[in-house]
Amino acid sequence: MAVVSQYTIPAAQGYGSVAPFGTPGVPGLGALTTPWVDLGGVTQDGLVENPGQTRTDWKRWGSIAPYNSIITDEKKEFSIKFLESNVNVLGLVHRAGGPLVPTGAGTSEVQTITITGTPTGGTFSLTFGGQTTPALAYNATASVVQAALQALSSIGSGNATVAGSAGGPYTVTFAGVLANTNVVQILPVGTFTGGTTPAITTTTTTPGAVGSLLSLTDDTAGVRDLRAMTFDIITGTNHIRFYCPQAEVTNVANTPYKFDAPIIYDVTITAYPNSSGVSVKRDWLLDAVVQGL
């Protein structure tokens, strides 16, 4: 994710993250990975919790002091100001149901797998996104390599094409849902025989890139946009994480658009109780900075 470094360093003192509704929290303040995405820089105002509670007091006849008090309403709200206009922030602020998808002319990534040293036997395997193909013959055809890659759950049918001669080089072009995006590099491992110091490598010959045009039509139907959210704050030497299993942006303050200042999205986020009655789960990691965490 691109970050406007002149304004802030994300995760230096605090950051927000969002994931699809239903995403569980990470125990023990562990690292947030997919499907969690970073909401980028926030202002020095940090995160402000706005607890709201309404009570009805009952008084005894002739007394001005409450005899009993019943909580009739309670809200869990947070205020935060985002400093970046990335797809995750815009999708959240405008209740798009997820990150906005850029359109326009993007670039599909191309990677080249090359076997050197002229092996006469042996096999190789390819790993992408944590998934690994079965062993493939040193002189496998492009169609065999393509079928093996598309069989990986991290790629899927139709999402990568392979061209080239038997034994390579193989030109892998990402397509379908992996088109127009910057993907991880294929990791090859070879076990070859014969030849002269045979080896296998992958190079990214054309980096993938998404389009840069974002289009959004204002919501006129009152669509809700519940998400899972977390907020991580370093305060003193402690790391605090607020996990909201289902929350949404319920208010956006006036947003000035000026050429000489960043666009600041000042939002209020309301956390609602999930099926277990939890609106906000708070975790403290004491002396996190001292421990180097």
C-alpha positions as CSV (number, residue, x, y, z in Angstrom):
1,M,0.0,0.0,0.0
2,A,1.3,3.4,-0.9
3,V,1.9,5.7,2.1
4,V,2.3,9.5,2.1
5,S,5.5,9.3,4.2
6,Q,5.8,13.1,4.6
7,Y,2.7,13.1,6.8
8,T,3.1,10.0,8.9
9,I,4.7,6.7,9.3
10,P,2.0,4.0,9.6
11,A,2.3,1.7,12.6
12,A,4.8,4.0,14.3
13,Q,2.4,5.0,17.0
14,G,-0.9,3.6,15.8
15,Y,-3.0,2.4,12.9
16,G,-6.4,1.1,11.9
17,S,-7.2,-2.1,10.0
18,V,-10.3,-3.4,8.4
19,A,-11.5,-6.8,7.2
20,P,-14.8,-8.3,5.9
21,F,-17.7,-8.8,8.3
22,G,-17.2,-12.0,10.3
23,T,-13.4,-11.9,10.3
24,P,-12.2,-13.1,13.8
25,G,-9.7,-11.2,15.8
26,V,-6.0,-12.3,16.0
27,P,-5.3,-13.6,19.5
28,G,-2.4,-12.3,21.5
29,L,-2.0,-9.1,19.4
30,G,-0.4,-11.2,16.7
31,A,0.4,-9.8,13.3
32,L,-2.7,-8.9,11.1
33,T,-2.5,-10.7,7.8
34,T,-5.0,-11.3,4.9
35,P,-7.9,-10.5,4.8
36,W,-7.0,-7.6,7.2
37,V,-5.8,-4.5,5.3
38,D,-4.1,-1.4,6.7
39,L,-6.0,1.9,6.6
40,G,-2.8,3.9,6.3
41,G,-1.8,7.0,8.1
42,V,-3.9,8.7,10.8
43,T,-3.4,12.2,12.3
44,Q,-1.7,13.0,15.6
45,D,-5.2,13.1,17.2
46,G,-4.9,9.3,17.3
47,L,-8.0,7.3,18.3
48,V,-10.7,8.8,20.6
49,E,-13.1,6.5,22.3
50,N,-16.5,8.2,22.9
51,P,-18.5,6.1,25.4
52,G,-22.1,7.0,25.4
53,Q,-24.6,5.8,28.0
54,T,-28.2,6.8,28.9
55,R,-29.7,5.9,32.3
56,T,-33.1,6.3,33.9
57,D,-33.0,7.1,37.6
58,W,-35.6,6.1,40.1
59,K,-36.1,8.2,43.3
60,R,-37.9,7.4,46.5
61,W,-40.8,9.7,47.4
62,G,-39.5,12.8,49.0
63,S,-35.8,12.2,48.1
64,I,-33.6,13.9,45.5
65,A,-31.0,11.1,45.5
66,P,-31.4,8.2,43.0
67,Y,-32.8,5.0,44.7
68,N,-32.0,2.9,41.6
69,S,-30.6,3.5,38.1
70,I,-31.1,1.5,35.0
71,I,-29.0,1.7,31.9
72,T,-31.4,2.2,29.0
73,D,-28.9,2.8,26.1
74,E,-25.2,2.4,25.5
75,K,-23.0,3.1,22.5
76,K,-19.4,2.2,21.7
77,E,-18.1,4.8,19.4
78,F,-14.6,5.8,18.2
79,S,-13.4,8.9,16.3
80,I,-10.4,8.8,14.0
81,K,-9.0,10.9,11.2
82,F,-7.5,9.2,8.2
83,L,-4.8,10.9,6.2
84,E,-4.8,8.8,3.0
85,S,-7.1,8.4,0.0
86,N,-6.3,4.8,-0.6
87,V,-8.9,2.2,-1.8
88,N,-9.5,0.8,1.7
89,V,-10.2,4.2,3.3
90,L,-12.4,5.4,0.5
91,G,-14.4,2.2,0.5
92,L,-14.9,2.5,4.3
93,V,-15.8,6.2,4.3
94,H,-18.2,5.9,1.4
95,R,-19.8,2.6,2.7
96,A,-18.9,0.7,-0.5
97,G,-18.9,-2.7,1.2
98,G,-15.2,-3.2,0.7
99,P,-12.1,-1.6,-1.0
100,L,-13.0,0.3,-4.1
101,V,-11.7,-1.4,-7.2
102,P,-9.6,0.8,-9.5
103,T,-10.4,0.6,-13.2
104,G,-8.7,2.0,-16.3
105,A,-5.6,0.7,-18.0
106,G,-3.8,-1.7,-15.7
107,T,-0.9,-4.1,-16.3
108,S,-1.0,-7.8,-15.9
109,E,2.1,-9.2,-14.3
110,V,4.4,-11.5,-16.4
111,Q,7.0,-13.8,-14.8
112,T,9.6,-15.9,-16.6
113,I,10.7,-19.2,-15.3
114,T,14.1,-20.3,-16.7
115,I,16.0,-23.6,-16.3
116,T,19.7,-23.2,-17.0
117,G,22.6,-25.7,-17.2
118,T,20.9,-28.1,-19.7
119,P,19.7,-30.8,-17.3
120,T,18.9,-34.3,-18.8
121,G,16.6,-35.5,-16.0
122,G,15.0,-34.6,-12.7
123,T,12.1,-32.5,-11.6
124,F,11.0,-29.0,-10.4
125,S,8.1,-27.6,-8.4
126,L,6.6,-24.1,-8.2
127,T,5.2,-22.3,-5.1
128,F,2.8,-19.4,-5.3
129,G,1.0,-17.9,-2.3
130,G,2.0,-20.7,0.0
131,Q,0.7,-23.4,-2.3
132,T,3.1,-25.8,-4.2
133,T,2.7,-27.8,-7.4
134,P,3.5,-31.5,-7.6
135,A,6.9,-32.3,-9.0
136,L,7.1,-31.5,-12.7
137,A,9.5,-33.1,-15.2
138,Y,12.6,-31.1,-16.1
139,N,11.2,-30.9,-19.7
140,A,7.5,-30.4,-18.9
141,T,5.5,-28.7,-21.6
142,A,4.0,-25.2,-21.1
143,S,0.5,-26.7,-21.0
144,V,1.6,-29.1,-18.1
145,V,3.1,-26.2,-16.2
146,Q,-0.1,-24.1,-16.8
147,A,-2.4,-26.9,-15.5
148,A,-0.2,-27.3,-12.4
149,L,-0.3,-23.6,-11.6
150,Q,-4.0,-23.3,-12.2
151,A,-4.6,-26.3,-9.9
152,L,-3.2,-24.2,-7.0
153,S,-5.9,-22.7,-4.8
154,S,-3.8,-19.5,-4.6
155,I,-4.1,-19.1,-8.4
156,G,-7.2,-20.9,-9.6
157,S,-8.6,-21.9,-13.0
158,G,-8.1,-19.3,-15.8
159,N,-6.0,-17.0,-13.6
160,A,-2.6,-17.7,-15.2
161,T,-1.5,-18.7,-18.7
162,V,1.9,-20.3,-19.6
163,A,3.7,-20.1,-22.9
164,G,7.1,-21.4,-24.0
165,S,9.0,-24.5,-25.1
166,A,9.2,-27.8,-23.3
167,G,11.9,-27.3,-20.7
168,G,11.4,-23.5,-20.7
169,P,11.8,-20.7,-20.5
170,Y,8.2,-20.5,-19.4
171,T,6.4,-17.2,-19.7
172,V,3.6,-16.9,-17.0
173,T,1.0,-14.2,-17.6
174,F,-1.5,-13.6,-14.8
175,A,-5.1,-13.2,-15.9
176,G,-8.7,-13.4,-14.6
177,V,-8.9,-12.2,-11.0
178,L,-5.1,-11.9,-10.9
179,A,-4.9,-9.6,-13.9
180,N,-3.9,-6.0,-13.4
181,T,-2.4,-6.5,-10.0
182,N,1.0,-6.8,-8.4
183,V,1.3,-10.5,-7.4
184,V,3.9,-12.3,-5.4
185,Q,6.7,-14.0,-7.3
186,I,6.6,-17.7,-8.1
187,L,9.2,-19.6,-6.1
188,P,10.9,-22.5,-8.0
189,V,12.7,-25.4,-6.5
190,G,14.6,-27.8,-8.8
191,T,16.1,-31.3,-8.4
192,F,17.9,-31.9,-11.6
193,T,20.4,-34.4,-13.0
194,G,22.9,-34.2,-15.8
195,G,23.9,-31.0,-17.5
196,T,26.3,-28.4,-16.1
197,T,25.2,-27.1,-12.7
198,P,21.5,-26.9,-13.6
199,A,19.3,-24.4,-11.8
200,I,15.9,-22.8,-12.0
201,T,15.0,-19.2,-11.4
202,T,12.0,-16.8,-11.7
203,T,12.2,-13.2,-12.8
204,T,9.4,-10.6,-13.0
205,T,9.7,-9.3,-16.5
206,T,6.5,-7.1,-16.3
207,P,5.4,-6.0,-12.8
208,G,1.6,-6.0,-12.4
209,A,-0.2,-2.8,-11.7
210,V,-3.9,-1.9,-11.0
211,G,-5.7,0.8,-12.9
212,S,-5.8,4.3,-11.3
213,L,-9.4,5.4,-11.9
214,L,-11.8,5.1,-9.0
215,S,-15.5,5.7,-9.7
216,L,-18.2,5.9,-7.0
217,T,-21.9,6.7,-7.0
218,D,-23.3,8.2,-3.8
219,D,-25.5,5.8,-1.8
220,T,-29.2,6.9,-1.9
221,A,-30.7,3.8,-0.4
222,G,-29.1,3.8,3.0
223,V,-27.0,0.7,2.6
224,R,-25.2,-0.4,5.7
225,D,-21.6,-1.5,5.6
226,L,-20.6,-3.7,8.6
227,R,-17.0,-4.7,8.8
228,A,-14.5,-6.1,11.4
229,M,-12.1,-3.5,12.5
230,T,-9.1,-3.2,14.8
231,F,-7.2,-0.2,16.1
232,D,-3.6,-0.6,17.4
233,I,-2.0,2.1,19.5
234,I,1.4,2.4,21.1
235,T,1.0,4.5,24.2
236,G,4.0,4.8,26.5
237,T,5.6,1.4,26.4
238,N,2.3,-0.5,26.0
239,H,0.6,-1.8,22.9
240,I,-3.2,-1.7,23.0
241,R,-5.5,-3.3,20.4
242,F,-9.3,-2.6,20.1
243,Y,-11.1,-5.3,18.1
244,C,-14.6,-4.6,16.9
245,P,-16.2,-7.7,15.4
246,Q,-18.9,-5.6,13.7
247,A,-18.6,-1.9,13.2
248,E,-19.3,0.7,10.6
249,V,-18.7,4.4,9.8
250,T,-21.8,6.2,11.1
251,N,-20.7,9.8,10.6
252,V,-18.2,11.7,8.4
253,A,-17.3,15.3,9.3
254,N,-16.9,18.0,6.8
255,T,-14.1,17.1,4.4
256,P,-12.1,20.0,3.0
257,Y,-10.4,19.5,-0.4
258,K,-7.4,21.9,-0.7
259,F,-4.4,21.9,-2.9
260,D,-2.0,22.8,0.0
261,A,-3.2,20.2,2.5
262,P,-3.9,16.5,2.7
263,I,-7.5,15.3,2.5
264,I,-8.5,14.3,6.1
265,Y,-11.4,11.9,6.6
266,D,-12.7,12.6,10.0
267,V,-15.1,9.7,10.8
268,T,-17.1,8.3,13.7
269,I,-17.1,4.5,13.9
270,T,-19.8,2.7,15.9
271,A,-19.2,-0.8,17.2
272,Y,-22.2,-3.1,17.6
273,P,-22.4,-6.3,19.8
274,N,-21.9,-9.5,17.9
275,S,-23.9,-12.8,18.5
276,S,-21.8,-13.2,21.7
277,G,-22.7,-9.7,22.9
278,V,-19.2,-8.4,22.4
279,S,-18.9,-4.9,20.9
280,V,-15.3,-4.2,21.6
281,K,-12.5,-6.5,22.8
282,R,-9.5,-4.8,24.3
283,D,-6.0,-6.3,24.7
284,W,-3.0,-4.7,26.4
285,L,0.5,-5.9,25.8
286,L,2.5,-4.3,28.7
287,D,6.0,-3.1,28.1
288,A,5.8,-4.0,24.4
289,V,8.3,-1.3,23.4
290,V,10.8,-2.3,26.1
291,Q,10.6,-5.9,24.9
292,G,11.1,-4.8,21.3
293,L,7.7,-6.1,20.1
